[in-house]
Amino acid sequence: MLSGTESERYLRQIPLIGEEGQEKLRGAKILIVGAGGLGTPAALYLAAAGVGQIRIIDPDRVDRTNLNRQILHTEKDIGRPKVHSAAEKLRALNPEVEIEPIEDALREENSDPLVRGMDLLLDALDNFQARYILNRAAVSCGIPLIHAAVNGLSGQMTTVIPGKTPCLECIFPHPPPAARPPVLGITAGMLGLLQAGEALRLLLSQNAVAANRLLVWDGREASLEYIPMDRDPCCRVCGVERGSSE
Protein backbone atom coordinates (compact mmCIF):
# COMPACT_ATOMS: atom_id res chain seq x y z
CA MET A 1 0.00 0.00 0.00
CA LEU A 2 1.41 3.37 -1.01
CA SER A 3 1.62 6.07 1.64
CA GLY A 4 -0.15 9.38 1.17
CA THR A 5 3.16 11.07 0.40
CA GLU A 6 3.98 8.47 -2.25
CA SER A 7 0.55 8.73 -3.84
CA GLU A 8 1.04 12.48 -4.13
CA ARG A 9 4.66 12.30 -5.33
CA TYR A 10 3.87 9.79 -8.09
CA LEU A 11 0.43 11.16 -8.95
CA ARG A 12 1.33 11.81 -12.60
CA GLN A 13 2.88 8.40 -13.28
CA ILE A 14 0.56 6.07 -11.38
CA PRO A 15 -2.09 6.32 -14.15
CA LEU A 16 0.54 4.85 -16.49
CA ILE A 17 1.97 2.08 -14.31
CA GLY A 18 -0.69 1.58 -11.63
CA GLU A 19 -0.19 1.38 -7.88
CA GLU A 20 1.05 -2.20 -8.28
CA GLY A 21 3.73 -0.96 -10.65
CA GLN A 22 4.73 1.80 -8.25
CA GLU A 23 5.06 -0.75 -5.48
CA LYS A 24 7.30 -2.84 -7.75
CA LEU A 25 9.56 0.15 -8.21
CA ARG A 26 9.60 0.82 -4.47
CA GLY A 27 10.78 -2.74 -3.85
CA ALA A 28 13.44 -2.72 -6.58
CA LYS A 29 17.21 -2.63 -6.08
CA ILE A 30 19.53 -1.26 -8.76
CA LEU A 31 23.31 -1.08 -8.94
CA ILE A 32 24.73 1.76 -11.04
CA VAL A 33 28.42 1.36 -11.76
CA GLY A 34 29.72 4.83 -12.53
CA ALA A 35 28.61 8.24 -11.23
CA GLY A 36 29.57 10.18 -14.34
CA GLY A 37 28.00 11.21 -17.63
CA LEU A 38 25.78 8.13 -17.95
CA GLY A 39 25.23 7.25 -14.30
CA THR A 40 24.12 10.65 -13.05
CA PRO A 41 21.18 11.23 -15.43
CA ALA A 42 20.12 7.60 -15.10
CA ALA A 43 20.23 7.78 -11.30
CA LEU A 44 18.38 11.10 -11.28
CA TYR A 45 15.37 9.77 -13.19
CA LEU A 46 15.33 6.39 -11.44
CA ALA A 47 15.25 8.13 -8.07
CA ALA A 48 12.53 10.48 -9.30
CA ALA A 49 10.49 7.48 -10.45
CA GLY A 50 10.70 5.90 -7.00
CA VAL A 51 13.10 2.99 -7.40
CA GLY A 52 13.48 1.92 -3.79
CA GLN A 53 17.22 1.26 -3.49
CA ILE A 54 19.99 2.64 -5.67
CA ARG A 55 23.55 1.50 -5.02
CA ILE A 56 26.20 3.63 -6.78
CA ILE A 57 29.87 2.69 -7.05
CA ASP A 58 32.63 4.95 -8.34
CA PRO A 59 36.19 5.58 -7.06
CA ASP A 60 36.66 9.05 -8.54
CA ARG A 61 36.35 12.61 -7.30
CA VAL A 62 34.60 15.45 -9.08
CA ASP A 63 36.78 17.41 -11.48
CA ARG A 64 35.86 20.61 -13.30
CA THR A 65 36.16 18.79 -16.63
CA ASN A 66 33.26 16.56 -15.54
CA LEU A 67 30.75 19.36 -15.27
CA ASN A 68 29.69 19.57 -18.93
CA ARG A 69 27.93 16.21 -18.67
CA GLN A 70 27.85 14.82 -15.11
CA ILE A 71 24.72 16.65 -14.08
CA LEU A 72 24.47 15.72 -10.38
CA HIS A 73 27.76 17.49 -9.65
CA THR A 74 28.31 21.25 -9.36
CA GLU A 75 31.23 23.65 -8.99
CA LYS A 76 31.12 23.36 -5.20
CA ASP A 77 31.52 19.56 -5.46
CA ILE A 78 34.95 19.74 -7.09
CA GLY A 79 37.28 17.48 -5.10
CA ARG A 80 34.45 15.53 -3.45
CA PRO A 81 33.91 11.81 -4.08
CA LYS A 82 31.44 11.51 -6.93
CA VAL A 83 29.28 8.96 -5.13
CA HIS A 84 28.74 11.26 -2.13
CA SER A 85 28.03 14.26 -4.34
CA ALA A 86 25.50 12.21 -6.29
CA ALA A 87 23.93 10.68 -3.19
CA GLU A 88 23.37 14.12 -1.64
CA LYS A 89 21.45 15.36 -4.69
CA LEU A 90 19.40 12.17 -5.06
CA ARG A 91 18.36 12.19 -1.40
CA ALA A 92 17.32 15.81 -1.72
CA LEU A 93 15.23 14.96 -4.77
CA ASN A 94 13.53 11.94 -3.22
CA PRO A 95 14.08 11.20 0.49
CA GLU A 96 11.99 8.02 0.18
CA VAL A 97 14.68 6.34 -1.94
CA GLU A 98 17.58 4.56 -0.21
CA ILE A 99 20.88 5.67 -1.75
CA GLU A 100 23.97 3.57 -1.01
CA PRO A 101 27.18 5.27 -2.18
CA ILE A 102 30.28 3.08 -2.45
CA GLU A 103 33.55 4.92 -3.06
CA ASP A 104 35.46 2.10 -4.74
CA ALA A 105 36.33 0.69 -8.13
CA LEU A 106 34.67 -2.42 -9.53
CA ARG A 107 37.17 -5.30 -9.46
CA GLU A 108 37.05 -9.06 -9.95
CA GLU A 109 37.25 -9.67 -6.21
CA ASN A 110 34.39 -7.35 -5.22
CA SER A 111 32.07 -7.68 -8.22
CA ASP A 112 29.96 -10.62 -7.05
CA PRO A 113 29.28 -9.20 -3.55
CA LEU A 114 28.31 -5.87 -5.10
CA VAL A 115 25.85 -7.31 -7.61
CA ARG A 116 24.27 -10.09 -5.55
CA GLY A 117 20.83 -9.16 -4.26
CA MET A 118 20.32 -6.54 -6.94
CA ASP A 119 17.44 -6.74 -9.42
CA LEU A 120 19.22 -4.86 -12.19
CA LEU A 121 22.69 -3.59 -13.10
CA LEU A 122 23.54 -0.44 -15.08
CA ASP A 123 26.87 -0.18 -16.86
CA ALA A 124 27.67 3.53 -16.70
CA LEU A 125 31.40 2.94 -17.00
CA ASP A 126 33.97 4.48 -19.31
CA ASN A 127 36.30 1.53 -19.97
CA PHE A 128 35.85 -2.00 -21.26
CA GLN A 129 38.08 -3.71 -18.71
CA ALA A 130 35.60 -2.82 -15.95
CA ARG A 131 32.64 -3.47 -18.28
CA TYR A 132 33.84 -7.03 -18.84
CA ILE A 133 34.11 -7.56 -15.08
CA LEU A 134 30.53 -6.33 -14.62
CA ASN A 135 29.32 -8.45 -17.55
CA ARG A 136 30.87 -11.60 -16.06
CA ALA A 137 29.30 -10.86 -12.67
CA ALA A 138 25.91 -10.29 -14.29
CA VAL A 139 26.05 -13.62 -16.14
CA SER A 140 27.39 -15.47 -13.09
CA CYS A 141 24.65 -14.11 -10.82
CA GLY A 142 21.87 -14.19 -13.43
CA ILE A 143 21.05 -10.48 -13.13
CA PRO A 144 20.06 -8.34 -16.15
CA LEU A 145 22.58 -5.70 -17.21
CA ILE A 146 21.97 -2.54 -19.26
CA HIS A 147 25.13 -1.40 -21.06
CA ALA A 148 25.67 2.01 -22.59
CA ALA A 149 28.63 3.94 -23.97
CA VAL A 150 29.12 7.30 -25.67
CA ASN A 151 31.58 8.89 -28.07
CA GLY A 152 31.19 12.47 -29.21
CA LEU A 153 27.68 12.81 -30.65
CA SER A 154 26.93 9.09 -30.80
CA GLY A 155 26.19 6.34 -28.33
CA GLN A 156 25.05 2.75 -27.95
CA MET A 157 22.98 0.63 -25.59
CA THR A 158 22.18 -3.06 -25.23
CA THR A 159 20.44 -5.13 -22.58
CA VAL A 160 21.99 -8.37 -21.37
CA ILE A 161 19.52 -10.89 -19.97
CA PRO A 162 21.62 -13.87 -18.88
CA GLY A 163 20.70 -17.08 -20.71
CA LYS A 164 18.43 -15.27 -23.18
CA THR A 165 20.46 -12.61 -24.96
CA PRO A 166 24.05 -12.07 -26.05
CA CYS A 167 26.28 -10.94 -23.22
CA LEU A 168 28.61 -7.99 -23.66
CA GLU A 169 31.53 -10.20 -24.70
CA CYS A 170 29.41 -11.87 -27.37
CA ILE A 171 28.89 -8.45 -28.93
CA PHE A 172 32.35 -7.03 -28.18
CA PRO A 173 34.75 -9.98 -27.88
CA HIS A 174 37.71 -7.60 -28.12
CA PRO A 175 37.84 -4.23 -26.36
CA PRO A 176 38.14 -1.15 -28.54
CA PRO A 177 41.38 0.87 -28.22
CA ALA A 178 41.55 2.72 -24.92
CA ALA A 179 40.89 6.42 -25.42
CA ARG A 180 39.27 9.49 -23.88
CA PRO A 181 36.84 10.48 -26.62
CA PRO A 182 35.25 13.91 -26.77
CA VAL A 183 31.72 13.93 -25.37
CA LEU A 184 28.92 16.45 -25.69
CA GLY A 185 26.91 16.48 -22.49
CA ILE A 186 23.56 15.88 -24.18
CA THR A 187 24.90 12.66 -25.73
CA ALA A 188 25.66 11.20 -22.31
CA GLY A 189 22.31 12.51 -21.08
CA MET A 190 20.42 10.85 -23.92
CA LEU A 191 22.04 7.46 -23.33
CA GLY A 192 21.62 7.73 -19.56
CA LEU A 193 17.92 8.42 -20.03
CA LEU A 194 17.60 5.51 -22.45
CA GLN A 195 19.18 3.30 -19.77
CA ALA A 196 16.74 4.61 -17.16
CA GLY A 197 13.78 3.94 -19.47
CA GLU A 198 14.99 0.42 -20.16
CA ALA A 199 15.47 -0.15 -16.44
CA LEU A 200 11.92 0.92 -15.66
CA ARG A 201 10.55 -1.38 -18.37
CA LEU A 202 12.41 -4.35 -16.93
CA LEU A 203 11.42 -3.57 -13.34
CA LEU A 204 7.80 -3.27 -14.43
CA SER A 205 8.00 -6.65 -16.23
CA GLN A 206 7.72 -5.11 -19.68
CA ASN A 207 9.71 -5.99 -22.79
CA ALA A 208 13.30 -4.75 -23.00
CA VAL A 209 13.65 -2.80 -26.24
CA ALA A 210 17.43 -3.37 -26.41
CA ALA A 211 17.41 -7.13 -25.76
CA ASN A 212 19.07 -9.09 -28.59
CA ARG A 213 20.01 -5.91 -30.39
CA LEU A 214 22.33 -2.95 -30.17
CA LEU A 215 20.64 0.43 -30.08
CA VAL A 216 22.79 3.08 -31.80
CA TRP A 217 22.10 6.79 -31.27
CA ASP A 218 23.30 9.29 -33.88
CA GLY A 219 23.14 12.78 -32.40
CA ARG A 220 23.91 14.47 -35.69
CA GLU A 221 20.70 13.13 -37.22
CA ALA A 222 18.77 12.64 -33.96
CA SER A 223 18.16 9.06 -35.09
CA LEU A 224 18.06 5.62 -33.50
CA GLU A 225 19.09 2.42 -35.28
CA TYR A 226 18.58 -1.10 -33.96
CA ILE A 227 21.15 -3.71 -35.00
CA PRO A 228 20.15 -7.37 -34.33
CA MET A 229 22.61 -9.33 -32.20
CA ASP A 230 22.93 -13.09 -31.66
CA ARG A 231 24.50 -15.08 -28.87
CA ASP A 232 27.90 -16.58 -29.59
CA PRO A 233 27.67 -20.29 -28.66
CA CYS A 234 31.43 -20.28 -28.05
CA CYS A 235 31.49 -17.08 -25.97
CA ARG A 236 33.94 -17.54 -23.11
CA VAL A 237 31.47 -15.95 -20.67
CA CYS A 238 27.98 -17.17 -21.63
CA GLY A 239 28.42 -19.54 -24.57
CA VAL A 240 26.60 -22.88 -24.33
CA GLU A 241 29.53 -24.65 -26.01
CA ARG A 242 32.28 -23.09 -23.93
CA GLY A 243 32.47 -26.10 -21.63
CA SER A 244 33.14 -28.52 -24.49
CA SER A 245 35.82 -26.26 -25.99
CA GLU A 246 37.91 -25.96 -22.83
Secondary structure, DSSP 8 states (H G I E B T S, - for coil): ---HHHHHHTTTTHHHHHHHHHHHHHT-EEEEE--STTHHHHHHHHHHHT-SEEEEE---B--GGGTTT-TT--GGGTTSBHHHHHHHHHHHH-TTSEEEEE-S---HHHHHHHHTT-SEEEE--S-HHHHHHHHHHHHHHT--EEEEEEEBTEEEEEEE-TTTS--HHHH-SS--------B-HHHHHHHHHHHHHHHHHHHTT---TTBTEEEEEETTTTEEEEEE----TT-TTT-TTHHHH-
